[in-house]
Amino acid sequence: MVAGEVLLPVTRPAGRPLRVLHCPETVGGQPGELARAERALGAESWAVAFEPSVYQYAIDEVLCPSATGRLSREWRRWGLLRRAMTRFDVIHFNFGRTLMPDRRFESPRSGWAGRAIRRLYAGLFELADVGWLKRMSKAVFVTFQGDDLRQGDFCERHFGSAFTRELPAGYYSPETDARKRWRAGRLAKRADGLYAVNPDLMYLLPESAKFLRYANVDPRDWAYVPPLPASDDGPLVLHAPTHRGVKGTRIVLDAVDKLRAEGVRFRFQLVEGLPRAEARRLFERADLLIDQLWLGWYGGLSVELMALGRPVICNIREDGLKFLPPGMAGEMPIIRVEPETLATVLREWLTTRRSELARRGEESRRYVEKWHDPREVARGLLADYAAALRVA
């Protein structure tokens, strides 16, 4: 507990602490960090993921380790639902998923018969758990985090065809767009609250939805790391895409090749698929991160780099800033870029503005401490949980 920190009254009428379940994904490490922050504020929170993450994000419980068979997985799924009904007051779903099967993910390799059975099974129960939980007076919240809600026709209108051409064929389709809209509509009617961690997603949700700041990094654990002494080979630039098309990796690589051909001195590393602890050691040696170039907001990766004191280059859309808390946009230290300006902006910060990198990194660290502290984000969530339970 930080000196002077005031704990929220996160108790049920009987006097016991509020019990919160975060599930069923561990996208970006956010669910586990929020549960830990809520515990620090007096709640009894627990984060469960269906499967382990390739990035090895911290989570309280993995329901189905890698070797878990399909029947065992279903048994455990229903067991977690029983626990949600009997042991928790609040269920906070993430990545737009609930505990029940989702037809978008029910496509086993067992041939058409297996797929048909699985899709029928999913169709019978998809989103039914939300209604069951509500009938048992549980508060239900859902966070959307990206492609769980983002749709191809929206992206075409909002980001332009240049973005959608970067994606593999079939990445979005009319069928998946319709499924996402259907799920979001059903959840909007049943859940007590919806959140989105990316401003563009707010356009796809009701006005009652709230923007949720990233809470995937606790600055108490991610200490500021002073930049390494200058290298004769130039600054180290990182790009770490989770999906190359979505993040604009082709454009990043083209800009890197262009600047190298011009003789600009710098080092570049593409980081993909590393466990979080290993990636963090690399981040600590970096001088600059290039995040995404299309989506108009920075990701949880940027929060990690900024917490370490590293500046970030990223595409930021003005039309999304209206969803931010007052004051947040004005303090944002992100180096803004458009896809067509990346080479120009990167050249500038590797040459004439290279001496400013350390100072921009320090500003980035202060920004994370103020706007991305998990306990401050959790404080707002706990207030929303308590309000929903009072209404119930």
C-alpha positions as CSV (number, residue, x, y, z in Angstrom):
1,M,0.0,0.0,0.0
2,V,1.3,3.4,-1.0
3,A,1.6,6.0,1.8
4,G,-1.5,8.0,2.1
5,E,-3.5,5.7,-0.1
6,V,-7.2,5.4,0.9
7,L,-8.9,2.0,0.4
8,L,-12.4,1.9,-1.1
9,P,-15.2,0.4,0.9
10,V,-15.3,-2.7,-1.2
11,T,-17.5,-4.9,1.0
12,R,-20.8,-6.6,0.6
13,P,-23.7,-5.8,3.0
14,A,-22.7,-8.7,5.2
15,G,-19.3,-7.0,5.8
16,R,-17.1,-9.4,3.8
17,P,-14.8,-8.1,1.0
18,L,-16.2,-7.9,-2.6
19,R,-15.3,-11.0,-4.5
20,V,-14.4,-10.5,-8.2
21,L,-13.6,-13.0,-10.9
22,H,-11.7,-11.9,-14.0
23,C,-11.9,-14.4,-16.9
24,P,-11.5,-16.1,-19.3
25,E,-8.5,-14.6,-21.2
26,T,-5.1,-13.1,-20.3
27,V,-4.8,-10.7,-23.2
28,G,-2.0,-8.2,-22.6
29,G,-1.6,-9.3,-19.0
30,Q,-4.4,-6.9,-18.0
31,P,-6.8,-9.3,-16.2
32,G,-4.1,-10.6,-13.8
33,E,-2.8,-7.2,-13.0
34,L,-6.2,-5.8,-12.3
35,A,-7.0,-8.7,-10.0
36,R,-3.8,-8.0,-8.1
37,A,-4.6,-4.3,-7.9
38,E,-8.1,-4.9,-6.7
39,R,-6.7,-7.2,-3.9
40,A,-4.4,-4.4,-2.9
41,L,-7.4,-2.2,-2.5
42,G,-9.3,-4.7,-0.3
43,A,-11.3,-6.9,-2.7
44,E,-11.0,-10.6,-3.0
45,S,-10.2,-10.8,-6.7
46,W,-9.1,-13.7,-8.8
47,A,-8.0,-14.0,-12.4
48,V,-8.5,-17.2,-14.4
49,A,-7.5,-17.9,-18.0
50,F,-8.8,-20.8,-20.1
51,E,-5.4,-21.5,-21.6
52,P,-1.8,-20.5,-20.9
53,S,-0.4,-17.5,-22.8
54,V,2.5,-17.8,-25.1
55,Y,3.8,-14.6,-23.6
56,Q,3.5,-16.1,-20.1
57,Y,1.6,-13.2,-18.5
58,A,1.1,-13.5,-14.8
59,I,-2.3,-15.0,-14.0
60,D,-3.8,-16.5,-10.8
61,E,-5.0,-19.7,-12.4
62,V,-4.8,-21.4,-15.8
63,L,-7.9,-23.6,-16.1
64,C,-6.8,-25.8,-18.9
65,P,-3.0,-26.5,-19.2
66,S,-1.7,-27.4,-22.6
67,A,-2.2,-31.1,-22.4
68,T,-5.9,-30.8,-21.3
69,G,-8.2,-33.0,-23.4
70,R,-11.5,-31.7,-24.9
71,L,-13.8,-33.5,-22.5
72,S,-11.7,-32.4,-19.5
73,R,-11.8,-28.9,-20.8
74,E,-15.6,-28.8,-20.9
75,W,-15.8,-30.3,-17.4
76,R,-13.5,-27.5,-16.2
77,R,-15.5,-24.9,-18.1
78,W,-18.7,-25.8,-16.3
79,G,-16.9,-26.1,-13.0
80,L,-15.7,-22.5,-13.4
81,L,-19.2,-21.4,-14.1
82,R,-20.4,-23.1,-10.9
83,R,-17.6,-21.3,-9.0
84,A,-18.6,-18.0,-10.6
85,M,-22.2,-18.5,-9.4
86,T,-21.4,-19.6,-5.9
87,R,-18.1,-17.9,-4.9
88,F,-18.1,-14.4,-6.5
89,D,-20.2,-11.2,-6.5
90,V,-18.8,-9.7,-9.8
91,I,-17.8,-11.5,-13.0
92,H,-15.6,-9.4,-15.3
93,F,-15.2,-11.0,-18.7
94,N,-12.4,-9.9,-21.0
95,F,-11.6,-10.0,-24.7
96,G,-15.4,-10.0,-25.3
97,R,-15.7,-13.6,-24.2
98,T,-17.7,-15.3,-21.5
99,L,-17.4,-18.8,-19.9
100,M,-19.7,-20.5,-22.4
101,P,-18.5,-21.7,-25.8
102,D,-18.2,-19.1,-28.6
103,R,-19.1,-20.3,-32.1
104,R,-16.2,-18.2,-33.6
105,F,-13.7,-20.5,-31.9
106,E,-15.4,-23.9,-32.2
107,S,-13.7,-25.3,-35.3
108,P,-11.7,-28.4,-34.2
109,R,-9.7,-30.4,-36.7
110,S,-11.9,-33.5,-36.4
111,G,-13.7,-33.0,-39.7
112,W,-17.2,-31.7,-40.7
113,A,-19.1,-33.9,-38.2
114,G,-17.0,-32.8,-35.2
115,R,-17.3,-29.2,-36.3
116,A,-21.0,-29.5,-36.7
117,I,-21.4,-31.0,-33.2
118,R,-19.2,-28.4,-31.6
119,R,-21.0,-25.5,-33.3
120,L,-24.4,-26.9,-32.3
121,Y,-23.1,-27.2,-28.7
122,A,-21.8,-23.7,-28.8
123,G,-25.0,-22.4,-30.3
124,L,-27.1,-23.9,-27.5
125,F,-25.1,-22.2,-24.7
126,E,-23.4,-19.1,-26.2
127,L,-23.7,-16.2,-23.8
128,A,-26.3,-18.1,-21.8
129,D,-24.1,-17.8,-18.7
130,V,-24.6,-14.0,-18.6
131,G,-28.3,-14.5,-18.1
132,W,-27.8,-17.2,-15.5
133,L,-25.3,-15.0,-13.6
134,K,-27.7,-12.0,-13.7
135,R,-30.6,-14.2,-12.3
136,M,-28.4,-15.0,-9.4
137,S,-27.8,-11.3,-8.7
138,K,-24.2,-11.2,-9.9
139,A,-22.8,-8.1,-11.4
140,V,-21.4,-8.7,-14.9
141,F,-19.0,-6.5,-16.8
142,V,-17.2,-7.1,-20.2
143,T,-14.0,-5.5,-21.6
144,F,-13.3,-5.5,-25.3
145,Q,-9.7,-5.3,-26.4
146,G,-9.4,-5.3,-30.1
147,D,-10.3,-7.9,-32.7
148,D,-12.9,-9.4,-30.4
149,L,-15.0,-6.4,-31.5
150,R,-13.3,-4.7,-34.4
151,Q,-15.0,-5.3,-37.8
152,G,-13.9,-5.2,-41.3
153,D,-16.6,-2.9,-42.7
154,F,-15.9,-0.5,-39.8
155,C,-12.1,-0.6,-40.4
156,E,-12.7,0.2,-44.1
157,R,-14.7,3.3,-43.2
158,H,-12.6,4.4,-40.2
159,F,-9.0,3.6,-41.2
160,G,-9.4,3.4,-44.9
161,S,-8.7,0.7,-47.5
162,A,-5.0,1.1,-47.2
163,F,-5.2,-0.6,-43.8
164,T,-7.5,-3.4,-44.8
165,R,-5.2,-4.2,-47.8
166,E,-2.4,-4.9,-45.3
167,L,-4.4,-7.8,-43.7
168,P,-4.5,-11.4,-44.9
169,A,-7.5,-12.4,-47.1
170,G,-10.4,-13.3,-44.9
171,Y,-9.0,-11.7,-41.8
172,Y,-12.4,-9.9,-41.5
173,S,-15.5,-11.2,-43.2
174,P,-19.2,-10.3,-43.4
175,E,-19.8,-13.4,-41.3
176,T,-17.4,-12.5,-38.5
177,D,-18.5,-8.9,-38.6
178,A,-22.1,-10.0,-38.1
179,R,-21.1,-12.4,-35.3
180,K,-19.2,-9.7,-33.4
181,R,-22.1,-7.2,-33.7
182,W,-24.6,-9.8,-32.5
183,R,-22.4,-10.7,-29.4
184,A,-21.8,-7.0,-28.6
185,G,-25.5,-6.3,-28.9
186,R,-26.5,-9.2,-26.6
187,L,-23.9,-8.3,-24.0
188,A,-24.9,-4.6,-24.1
189,K,-28.5,-5.7,-23.1
190,R,-27.4,-8.2,-20.4
191,A,-24.2,-6.9,-18.8
192,D,-24.0,-4.2,-16.1
193,G,-21.2,-2.4,-17.9
194,L,-19.0,-2.5,-21.0
195,Y,-15.5,-1.2,-21.4
196,A,-13.0,-0.8,-24.3
197,V,-9.3,-0.3,-24.0
198,N,-9.0,1.2,-27.6
199,P,-10.8,4.4,-28.5
200,D,-11.9,3.2,-31.9
201,L,-13.9,0.4,-30.3
202,M,-16.0,3.0,-28.5
203,Y,-17.7,3.7,-31.8
204,L,-18.9,0.1,-31.9
205,L,-20.5,0.1,-28.4
206,P,-23.4,2.0,-26.8
207,E,-22.9,5.4,-25.4
208,S,-23.0,3.9,-21.9
209,A,-19.7,2.1,-22.5
210,K,-16.6,3.4,-20.8
211,F,-13.0,3.8,-22.0
212,L,-10.7,1.7,-19.8
213,R,-7.1,2.7,-19.5
214,Y,-4.5,0.0,-19.8
215,A,-3.6,-1.4,-16.4
216,N,-1.2,-4.2,-17.6
217,V,1.9,-2.7,-15.9
218,D,2.4,-1.9,-12.2
219,P,5.1,0.9,-12.1
220,R,6.0,-0.4,-8.6
221,D,7.3,-3.6,-10.3
222,W,8.5,-2.0,-13.6
223,A,11.1,0.4,-12.4
224,Y,12.5,3.2,-14.6
225,V,15.7,1.9,-16.2
226,P,18.2,4.6,-17.3
227,P,19.2,4.4,-21.0
228,L,22.4,2.6,-21.8
229,P,25.4,4.7,-22.8
230,A,25.3,5.8,-26.5
231,S,26.5,3.1,-28.9
232,D,28.7,3.8,-32.0
233,D,26.1,1.8,-33.9
234,G,23.3,4.2,-33.0
235,P,20.1,3.8,-31.0
236,L,18.3,0.5,-30.7
237,V,14.8,0.6,-32.2
238,L,12.3,-2.1,-31.5
239,H,9.1,-3.2,-33.2
240,A,7.1,-6.0,-31.5
241,P,4.0,-6.9,-33.4
242,T,1.4,-9.4,-32.2
243,H,0.0,-9.3,-35.8
244,R,2.1,-7.8,-38.6
245,G,-0.7,-6.6,-40.8
246,V,-2.6,-5.0,-38.0
247,K,0.5,-3.3,-36.6
248,G,1.8,-2.1,-40.0
249,T,5.0,-4.1,-39.8
250,R,5.6,-4.0,-43.6
251,I,5.7,-0.2,-43.5
252,V,8.1,-0.3,-40.5
253,L,10.5,-2.7,-42.3
254,D,10.3,-0.5,-45.4
255,A,11.2,2.6,-43.4
256,V,14.1,0.8,-41.7
257,D,15.5,-0.3,-45.1
258,K,15.1,3.3,-46.4
259,L,17.0,4.9,-43.5
260,R,19.7,2.3,-43.6
261,A,20.2,2.9,-47.3
262,E,20.6,6.6,-46.5
263,G,23.3,5.8,-44.0
264,V,21.4,6.7,-40.8
265,R,23.2,4.9,-37.9
266,F,20.8,2.8,-35.8
267,R,20.1,-0.8,-34.8
268,F,16.8,-2.4,-35.3
269,Q,15.2,-5.5,-33.8
270,L,11.9,-7.2,-34.6
271,V,10.5,-8.9,-31.5
272,E,7.9,-11.6,-31.9
273,G,6.6,-14.4,-29.6
274,L,8.9,-13.9,-26.7
275,P,7.8,-14.7,-23.1
276,R,7.2,-11.5,-21.2
277,A,10.2,-11.8,-18.9
278,E,12.6,-12.4,-21.8
279,A,11.1,-9.5,-23.8
280,R,11.4,-7.2,-20.8
281,R,15.2,-7.7,-20.7
282,L,15.4,-6.7,-24.3
283,F,13.1,-3.7,-23.8
284,E,15.5,-2.4,-21.1
285,R,18.3,-2.2,-23.7
286,A,16.1,-0.3,-26.2
287,D,16.1,3.4,-27.0
288,L,12.9,3.7,-28.9
289,L,9.8,1.6,-29.7
290,I,7.7,1.7,-32.9
291,D,4.2,0.6,-32.0
292,Q,1.2,0.4,-34.4
293,L,0.7,2.6,-37.4
294,W,-3.1,2.3,-38.1
295,L,-5.4,1.9,-35.2
296,G,-5.1,5.3,-33.6
297,W,-4.0,4.3,-30.1
298,Y,-1.0,2.7,-28.4
299,G,-1.1,-0.8,-27.0
300,G,-0.2,-2.4,-23.7
301,L,3.3,-3.0,-25.1
302,S,3.8,0.8,-25.3
303,V,2.8,1.0,-21.6
304,E,5.6,-1.5,-20.8
305,L,8.2,0.5,-22.7
306,M,7.1,3.8,-21.3
307,A,7.2,2.4,-17.7
308,L,10.9,1.5,-18.3
309,G,11.5,5.1,-19.5
310,R,11.5,4.5,-23.3
311,P,9.8,6.8,-25.8
312,V,7.2,5.4,-28.2
313,I,6.3,6.2,-31.9
314,C,2.7,5.4,-32.6
315,N,-0.3,6.4,-34.7
316,I,-2.8,8.5,-32.5
317,R,-6.1,9.5,-34.0
318,E,-7.6,12.8,-32.8
319,D,-11.2,11.6,-33.1
320,G,-10.5,9.0,-30.3
321,L,-9.2,11.5,-27.8
322,K,-12.7,12.6,-26.7
323,F,-13.1,9.3,-24.9
324,L,-10.1,9.9,-22.6
325,P,-10.3,11.2,-19.1
326,P,-9.8,15.0,-18.9
327,G,-6.1,15.9,-19.0
328,M,-4.8,12.6,-20.3
329,A,-4.5,13.6,-24.0
330,G,-2.6,16.8,-23.1
331,E,0.1,14.9,-21.2
332,M,0.5,12.1,-23.7
333,P,4.3,11.8,-24.6
334,I,3.7,9.6,-27.6
335,I,5.7,10.6,-30.7
336,R,2.8,10.7,-33.3
337,V,3.1,9.3,-36.8
338,E,1.1,8.4,-39.8
339,P,2.0,5.4,-42.0
340,E,3.3,7.7,-44.7
341,T,5.4,9.8,-42.4
342,L,7.2,7.0,-40.4
343,A,10.5,7.3,-42.3
344,T,10.6,11.1,-41.8
345,V,9.7,10.9,-38.1
346,L,12.0,8.1,-37.4
347,R,14.9,9.8,-39.2
348,E,14.3,13.0,-37.2
349,W,14.4,11.2,-33.8
350,L,17.5,9.2,-34.8
351,T,19.5,12.2,-35.9
352,T,18.6,15.8,-35.1
353,R,16.4,15.0,-32.1
354,R,18.4,12.0,-30.8
355,S,19.5,13.9,-27.8
356,E,15.8,14.3,-26.7
357,L,15.1,10.6,-26.5
358,A,16.1,10.3,-22.8
359,R,14.0,13.3,-21.7
360,R,11.0,12.0,-23.7
361,G,11.5,8.6,-22.0
362,E,11.4,10.3,-18.6
363,E,8.2,12.0,-19.5
364,S,6.8,8.7,-20.6
365,R,7.6,7.1,-17.3
366,R,5.8,9.9,-15.4
367,Y,2.8,9.5,-17.7
368,V,2.5,5.8,-16.9
369,E,2.7,6.5,-13.2
370,K,-0.2,8.9,-13.4
371,W,-2.5,7.4,-16.1
372,H,-1.8,3.7,-16.1
373,D,-1.3,2.8,-12.4
374,P,-3.4,-0.5,-12.0
375,R,-4.6,0.6,-8.6
376,E,-6.0,3.8,-9.9
377,V,-7.8,2.0,-12.7
378,A,-9.0,-0.7,-10.3
379,R,-10.4,2.0,-8.0
380,G,-12.8,3.1,-10.7
381,L,-13.7,-0.5,-11.5
382,L,-14.5,-1.2,-7.9
383,A,-16.8,1.8,-7.7
384,D,-18.6,0.6,-10.8
385,Y,-18.9,-2.9,-9.3
386,A,-20.3,-1.6,-6.1
387,A,-22.8,0.6,-7.9
388,A,-24.1,-2.3,-10.0
389,L,-24.5,-4.5,-6.9
390,R,-26.5,-1.8,-5.1
391,V,-28.9,-1.6,-8.1
392,A,-29.2,-5.3,-8.2
